[in-house]
Amino acid sequence: MFDIDGVLMQTKNPILPHAPMVLSHLKDHNIPFVLLTNGGGQTEQARVDFLNSALSPSVSEADVGVDSDSTKLLHTSQLIQSHTPMKNLVDKYKRVLVIGGLDPQARDVALSYGFKEVIRPIDIVRATPNVWPYTRYTQHELTHHSLSATESKIETEPIDAVLVFNDPRDMGTDLQVTIDALCSDKGLFGTRRNSGASSPSVPIIWSNMDLLWSTGYPIPRFGQGAFRISTRELYKRLNDGKELEDTVLGKPWPVSYAFAEWVLGEEWRRINGSAQKGSKGIVPGLGVRPKEQLFKKVYMVGDNPESDILGGNDYGWETILVRTGVYKDGDFERNPKLARPTLGVFDNVWEGVSAALKANNIE
């Protein structure tokens, strides 16, 4: 099980030569692997197409998007983004406000999952420009990437839930709109209920709570977790000191590792020729762990002790920490409470996985 940013990639650049080497080696030896990332904001297909192009220079333009095991390191079913488990919420919520990510990609993701009505902050700004007068949206974006007021029905129809898919691209707008939804009267924008409740007007589900992530800058940058902290503090101040009740997915929470275990099992079945063609909905519910334990040992390979390593340890997996991302030597001395990897700390993903294979007598 691999994290992506800081393990295989640094933003849009592959970590060479180790990332392609390790995936090719596992594929050649029929060892199942899956990518589990707290990133997102685009469809799984788009992300896999990009990763195949970046990690497999030999793949031609004609091969991109073609689900052929012979030409690609990865196929779409091997990628779990932070919001991928939200597919399980389609039958629960019809009209959702999706926060984070780029327009129109984030809306496309939610629609591809099956949500019937997907509202974005840009739709709210277009319908009611005074909702946040300092928005960064250009007129071109408002014209081409948003729904009209007639289409979005912002002032007449309430939303059912707030789904935070990815890091905000316009923190001010997204923060205001999210708070408006949580403190509204039954999810209708432009209204405000009485303050003082821990339960928001509509539920909010975060795809992850990573405070920091590796971008290639010398110091890790703020992630979705910083947005969650800001939202929770503002909600508390507007609701008589009550703590916001919310739901968090992503690493290090068990719900995402349980989802990943299902997906890893399907990858094992695919390799062994026992997967059901075109099967969907393999996960019966969020947080439900498979009854059939296919693996004696699973390794989580990550760069962040507070998400990858903590989550893997808590779930009962072995863990490998690499030095190519968030973690820096001396972090355990500076913060002794950080989760430590069970196998060790390695310079790169190839060295870590090689050590795991050797420990299990696999060359």
Backbone torsions as a table, in degrees:
resi	resn	phi	psi	omega
1	MET	NA	119.8	-175.0
2	PHE	-114.1	134.5	159.4
3	ASP	-71.7	164.2	-178.8
4	ILE	-104.8	-67.4	-176.2
5	ASP	-66.1	123.2	-179.3
6	GLY	89.8	-7.9	178.7
7	VAL	-118.1	-54.2	178.1
8	LEU	-105.1	-30.0	-175.7
9	MET	-134.7	156.8	165.9
10	GLN	-124.1	101.8	-167.6
11	THR	52.1	-112.5	-175.4
12	LYS	-97.6	6.5	-175.9
13	ASN	-110.5	128.2	177.7
14	PRO	-70.3	148.4	176.0
15	ILE	-84.8	100.7	-173.0
16	LEU	-98.4	147.9	-4.0
17	PRO	-91.2	5.6	-165.8
18	HIS	-69.7	-39.7	-176.5
19	ALA	-64.0	-53.5	178.3
20	PRO	-61.2	-37.4	-179.0
21	MET	-59.7	-46.8	-173.4
22	VAL	-71.6	-38.8	178.9
23	LEU	-68.0	-41.5	177.8
24	SER	-62.2	-40.3	-178.8
25	HIS	-63.6	-45.6	-179.7
26	LEU	-66.0	-41.5	179.0
27	LYS	-62.8	-44.9	-179.0
28	ASP	-62.8	-27.9	-178.4
29	HIS	-101.2	12.4	176.8
30	ASN	55.8	37.7	175.5
31	ILE	-97.4	116.8	-175.2
32	PRO	-65.9	139.9	175.5
33	PHE	-146.7	153.4	-177.9
34	VAL	-139.2	150.5	175.4
35	LEU	-98.9	126.5	-179.8
36	LEU	-122.9	104.6	-174.0
37	THR	-121.9	149.4	171.4
38	ASN	-87.1	4.8	174.4
39	GLY	-83.5	176.1	179.8
40	GLY	170.9	-150.4	177.4
41	GLY	96.5	-3.5	177.1
42	GLN	-143.1	168.2	-180.0
43	THR	-66.6	154.0	178.4
44	GLU	-60.7	-37.1	179.2
45	GLN	-63.2	-44.7	-179.8
46	ALA	-63.1	-40.3	-179.3
47	ARG	-67.1	-41.9	-179.8
48	VAL	-67.9	-39.3	176.6
49	ASP	-58.4	-43.7	179.2
50	PHE	-65.3	-44.7	-178.8
51	LEU	-63.9	-40.5	177.6
52	ASN	-62.8	-40.0	178.8
53	SER	-66.1	-40.9	-177.3
54	ALA	-74.7	-38.5	-174.2
55	LEU	-93.0	-13.9	-178.9
56	SER	-128.2	77.9	-177.6
57	PRO	-56.0	-23.4	-178.1
58	SER	-77.9	-12.0	-179.5
59	VAL	-71.5	128.6	-178.5
60	SER	-83.2	166.5	178.4
61	GLU	-59.5	-34.4	-178.6
62	ALA	-67.6	-24.6	-178.4
63	ASP	-81.3	-23.4	-176.7
64	VAL	-63.5	127.2	180.0
65	GLY	89.2	-6.7	178.2
66	VAL	-96.3	122.7	-174.3
67	ASP	-80.7	73.0	-178.6
68	SER	-116.5	118.9	-179.2
69	ASP	-65.1	-25.0	-174.1
70	SER	-76.6	-21.8	-174.7
71	THR	-111.0	-11.8	-172.9
72	LYS	-126.4	147.5	174.1
73	LEU	-71.1	-36.1	-171.4
74	LEU	-127.8	150.1	167.0
75	HIS	-124.6	165.2	-166.4
76	THR	-58.9	-35.7	-176.7
77	SER	-69.9	-8.3	178.2
78	GLN	-89.0	-2.6	-176.8
79	LEU	-107.6	125.9	172.5
80	ILE	-117.6	108.2	173.7
81	GLN	-86.8	170.3	-174.6
82	SER	-61.6	-30.6	-178.3
83	HIS	-95.8	-1.8	-179.5
84	THR	-56.0	-41.7	178.5
85	PRO	-62.4	-15.2	179.1
86	MET	-67.8	-9.6	172.0
87	LYS	-54.4	-31.4	-178.4
88	ASN	-72.3	-5.5	-178.1
89	LEU	-99.7	0.3	-174.8
90	VAL	-60.2	-39.7	-178.8
91	ASP	-77.5	-12.3	-177.2
92	LYS	-93.2	-36.3	-177.1
93	TYR	-126.6	132.2	-179.1
94	LYS	-95.6	-49.6	-174.0
95	ARG	-112.6	112.4	-171.5
96	VAL	-124.2	147.2	171.6
97	LEU	-96.8	117.9	-178.5
98	VAL	-102.9	120.6	-177.8
99	ILE	-106.2	144.0	174.5
100	GLY	91.0	161.5	-179.3
101	GLY	82.2	178.3	-176.9
102	LEU	-93.8	157.1	172.4
103	ASP	-100.3	137.7	2.9
104	PRO	-94.5	10.2	-172.4
105	GLN	-59.5	-43.5	-176.3
106	ALA	-63.1	-37.9	177.8
107	ARG	-65.8	-40.2	179.7
108	ASP	-60.4	-39.0	178.9
109	VAL	-60.7	-51.0	-177.2
110	ALA	-62.5	-40.6	177.8
111	LEU	-65.7	-37.8	179.4
112	SER	-65.3	-27.4	177.2
113	TYR	-74.1	-22.7	179.2
114	GLY	114.9	3.1	176.1
115	PHE	-65.0	135.2	-172.4
116	LYS	-74.9	-42.7	-179.1
117	GLU	-130.2	123.7	-176.7
118	VAL	-121.0	115.8	179.1
119	ILE	-103.6	139.4	178.8
120	ARG	-120.0	155.1	177.3
121	PRO	-53.1	-33.8	180.0
122	ILE	-63.4	-30.9	176.8
123	ASP	-66.6	-40.0	-178.8
124	ILE	-68.7	-40.7	177.8
125	VAL	-63.3	-40.6	179.5
126	ARG	-64.9	-41.9	-177.7
127	ALA	-74.5	-35.6	-177.2
128	THR	-137.4	81.1	-173.0
129	PRO	-55.5	-27.5	-178.2
130	ASN	-78.7	-0.1	179.8
131	VAL	-60.0	-32.7	174.9
132	TRP	-155.8	99.1	-171.7
133	PRO	-68.3	-9.9	-176.9
134	TYR	-105.3	21.3	-177.6
135	THR	-58.0	150.3	-179.3
136	ARG	-92.2	-4.4	-176.1
137	TYR	-63.1	134.5	175.9
138	THR	-85.9	165.6	178.4
139	GLN	-63.8	-35.2	177.6
140	HIS	-61.8	-44.9	179.4
141	GLU	-64.3	-42.6	179.7
142	LEU	-63.2	-34.7	-178.2
143	THR	-76.5	-41.1	-170.0
144	HIS	-102.0	-19.4	-173.8
145	HIS	-114.7	2.1	-177.1
146	SER	-119.5	160.9	171.9
147	LEU	-83.5	148.3	174.5
148	SER	-70.2	165.5	179.4
149	ALA	-60.3	-34.6	178.0
150	THR	-66.6	-40.5	-179.2
151	GLU	-73.2	-41.0	-175.0
152	SER	-80.7	-26.6	179.3
153	LYS	52.9	40.7	-175.0
154	ILE	-58.8	-42.4	-173.1
155	GLU	-88.1	-1.3	-175.9
156	THR	-123.3	-24.1	-176.7
157	GLU	-123.2	129.1	-179.3
158	PRO	-76.2	160.9	173.5
159	ILE	-93.8	161.2	-179.1
160	ASP	-97.5	-26.3	-176.5
161	ALA	-165.4	159.2	172.0
162	VAL	-108.8	123.7	178.4
163	LEU	-116.0	115.5	179.3
164	VAL	-92.9	103.3	-174.5
165	PHE	-80.4	-34.6	-168.5
166	ASN	-160.5	177.8	179.1
167	ASP	-61.9	138.4	176.8
168	PRO	-61.1	143.7	174.5
169	ARG	-99.4	-16.1	175.2
170	ASP	-138.1	86.7	-170.5
171	MET	-56.3	-41.0	-177.7
172	GLY	-63.2	-50.0	179.5
173	THR	-62.4	-48.2	-175.9
174	ASP	-64.4	-36.7	179.1
175	LEU	-66.6	-45.3	-179.9
176	GLN	-63.9	-46.0	-177.9
177	VAL	-65.9	-39.9	179.1
178	THR	-64.6	-45.6	177.8
179	ILE	-62.9	-40.9	177.6
180	ASP	-57.3	-42.1	-179.6
181	ALA	-67.1	-44.1	-176.3
182	LEU	-67.9	-30.3	-177.3
183	CYS	-103.8	11.6	-177.6
184	SER	-77.5	174.5	173.8
185	ASP	-91.6	97.9	177.4
186	LYS	59.5	34.5	172.2
187	GLY	86.2	7.7	-179.7
188	LEU	-95.7	121.1	-179.1
189	PHE	-67.0	145.9	-177.3
190	GLY	88.9	2.6	177.4
191	THR	-119.5	162.5	178.6
192	ARG	-143.9	125.1	178.2
193	ARG	-82.4	176.2	174.3
194	ASN	-68.0	142.3	-177.3
195	SER	-81.4	166.6	171.7
196	GLY	110.1	16.2	-179.5
197	ALA	-114.4	140.7	174.3
198	SER	-73.4	-34.8	178.9
199	SER	-78.1	123.7	178.0
200	PRO	-69.7	166.3	179.5
201	SER	-60.2	-39.0	174.4
202	VAL	-131.0	151.4	-179.1
203	PRO	-67.6	150.7	174.6
204	ILE	-124.2	130.8	-179.2
205	ILE	-122.2	124.0	179.6
206	TRP	-97.3	138.1	-179.9
207	SER	-78.2	-20.6	173.0
208	ASN	-166.4	172.6	179.0
209	MET	-131.1	31.0	178.9
210	ASP	-63.6	118.1	176.1
211	LEU	-72.4	-38.2	-175.9
212	LEU	-130.8	152.7	173.1
213	TRP	-148.9	159.9	-175.0
214	SER	-90.3	124.0	-180.0
215	THR	-114.9	-3.7	-172.1
216	GLY	99.8	-15.9	172.5
217	TYR	-69.4	148.7	-175.8
218	PRO	-56.8	-28.9	-179.3
219	ILE	-116.4	132.6	179.3
220	PRO	-54.8	149.4	-176.5
221	ARG	-103.7	160.2	178.2
222	PHE	-64.2	142.5	176.0
223	GLY	-118.8	-159.2	-177.0
224	GLN	-60.8	-28.4	179.8
225	GLY	-60.4	-33.3	177.4
226	ALA	-66.8	-37.9	177.0
227	PHE	-65.6	-38.5	178.3
228	ARG	-64.9	-43.4	178.5
229	ILE	-58.6	-45.0	-179.8
230	SER	-63.6	-44.3	-179.6
231	THR	-63.1	-45.0	-177.9
232	ARG	-65.6	-38.2	179.8
233	GLU	-68.4	-42.5	178.4
234	LEU	-65.6	-40.9	177.6
235	TYR	-60.5	-42.9	179.9
236	LYS	-60.4	-43.0	-178.5
237	ARG	-69.5	-28.9	-178.8
238	LEU	-89.6	-5.3	-176.0
239	ASN	-130.5	46.0	171.6
240	ASP	55.1	38.0	175.7
241	GLY	80.5	6.6	-179.6
242	LYS	-77.2	137.2	178.2
243	GLU	-76.4	137.3	179.9
244	LEU	-69.4	129.8	172.2
245	GLU	-86.1	122.8	-178.6
246	ASP	-146.4	173.6	179.8
247	THR	-124.0	133.9	-178.2
248	VAL	-119.8	128.5	173.1
249	LEU	-103.5	-166.2	177.0
250	GLY	77.3	174.0	175.4
251	LYS	-72.2	140.1	12.1
252	PRO	-97.8	17.5	-171.6
253	TRP	-75.7	142.4	-177.1
254	PRO	-58.8	-28.2	-176.9
255	VAL	-58.7	-38.6	-179.6
256	SER	-75.4	-33.5	178.1
257	TYR	-70.9	-34.9	175.6
258	ALA	-64.9	-42.8	176.5
259	PHE	-60.3	-44.5	-179.9
260	ALA	-62.6	-35.2	179.9
261	GLU	-65.4	-39.1	174.7
262	TRP	-60.1	-47.0	-176.9
263	VAL	-65.5	-39.7	178.2
264	LEU	-63.9	-36.6	176.6
265	GLY	-64.2	-40.8	176.9
266	GLU	-65.0	-35.0	177.5
267	GLU	-66.6	-39.5	176.3
268	TRP	-61.8	-42.4	179.4
269	ARG	-66.6	-37.1	178.8
270	ARG	-63.2	-44.3	179.8
271	ILE	-63.5	-35.7	-176.8
272	ASN	-94.0	8.4	174.2
273	GLY	74.5	19.9	-178.5
274	SER	-115.2	9.3	179.2
275	ALA	-76.6	146.8	176.9
276	GLN	-81.2	124.2	-177.9
277	LYS	-62.3	129.8	175.8
278	GLY	68.9	16.3	-178.4
279	SER	-69.2	140.1	178.4
280	LYS	-133.1	160.6	176.6
281	GLY	67.2	41.1	-177.8
282	ILE	-69.4	-18.5	-178.0
283	VAL	-97.2	120.4	-176.6
284	PRO	-72.0	-18.3	180.0
285	GLY	177.0	156.3	-179.3
286	LEU	-63.0	131.9	176.8
287	GLY	84.6	1.4	-179.8
288	VAL	-87.7	121.7	-178.3
289	ARG	-88.6	141.7	179.2
290	PRO	-57.6	139.4	177.5
291	LYS	-73.8	-35.9	179.6
292	GLU	-87.4	116.8	-179.2
293	GLN	-91.4	101.9	-176.2
294	LEU	-80.0	-21.8	-170.3
295	PHE	-120.0	133.6	173.2
296	LYS	-76.5	-28.7	-176.4
297	LYS	-151.3	133.9	175.2
298	VAL	-126.0	137.5	177.7
299	TYR	-108.5	129.3	171.5
300	MET	-98.3	121.6	-179.3
301	VAL	-107.6	118.3	-176.2
302	GLY	-146.6	173.3	179.4
303	ASP	-115.6	-4.1	-173.7
304	ASN	-120.2	109.3	-179.6
305	PRO	-59.7	-30.8	-174.2
306	GLU	-82.5	-11.0	176.8
307	SER	-123.7	-68.0	-176.9
308	ASP	-57.9	-52.8	-172.6
309	ILE	-74.7	-46.0	178.6
310	LEU	-59.0	-47.3	-179.0
311	GLY	-64.7	-43.4	179.0
312	GLY	-63.7	-43.3	178.0
313	ASN	-60.8	-47.7	-176.9
314	ASP	-64.0	-29.0	-178.4
315	TYR	-83.7	-8.3	178.7
316	GLY	93.1	13.7	176.8
317	TRP	-92.2	163.5	169.1
318	GLU	-79.0	154.5	-176.9
319	THR	-134.7	146.3	179.9
320	ILE	-128.7	127.7	179.7
321	LEU	-109.7	133.9	179.9
322	VAL	-114.7	158.2	-175.5
323	ARG	-95.0	12.7	-174.0
324	THR	-97.2	12.0	-178.0
325	GLY	-142.5	-126.6	-174.5
326	VAL	-62.7	-45.9	-176.3
327	TYR	-65.2	135.9	173.7
328	LYS	-127.8	145.5	177.5
329	ASP	-55.0	134.0	-177.8
330	GLY	101.6	-10.8	-178.9
331	ASP	-62.6	-37.5	-178.6
332	PHE	-69.7	-30.2	176.2
333	GLU	-73.5	-38.1	179.1
334	ARG	-72.0	-32.4	-179.6
335	ASN	-138.2	88.3	-176.9
336	PRO	-62.2	-14.9	-177.9
337	LYS	-81.4	-9.2	179.8
338	LEU	-61.0	142.6	177.2
339	ALA	-67.6	136.4	-178.3
340	ARG	-104.9	143.4	-179.2
341	PRO	-70.3	146.6	-178.1
342	THR	-75.9	-32.4	-179.0
343	LEU	-91.4	-34.4	178.4
344	GLY	140.9	-178.5	178.6
345	VAL	-107.5	133.4	-175.2
346	PHE	-131.4	155.9	-177.2
347	ASP	-65.4	-31.5	-178.0
348	ASN	-157.0	174.4	-174.0
349	VAL	-67.0	-34.1	179.8
350	TRP	-64.3	-44.8	-180.0
351	GLU	-64.7	-39.4	-179.8
352	GLY	-65.9	-47.7	-179.1
353	VAL	-68.5	-38.3	177.3
354	SER	-58.9	-40.5	178.1
355	ALA	-65.1	-38.3	179.0
356	ALA	-66.5	-43.5	179.0
357	LEU	-62.6	-43.6	-179.9
358	LYS	-63.5	-38.8	179.3
359	ALA	-64.6	-20.9	179.9
360	ASN	-109.3	17.6	176.9
361	ASN	59.6	38.1	175.9
362	ILE	-117.9	125.6	-178.6
363	GLU	-94.5	NA	NA
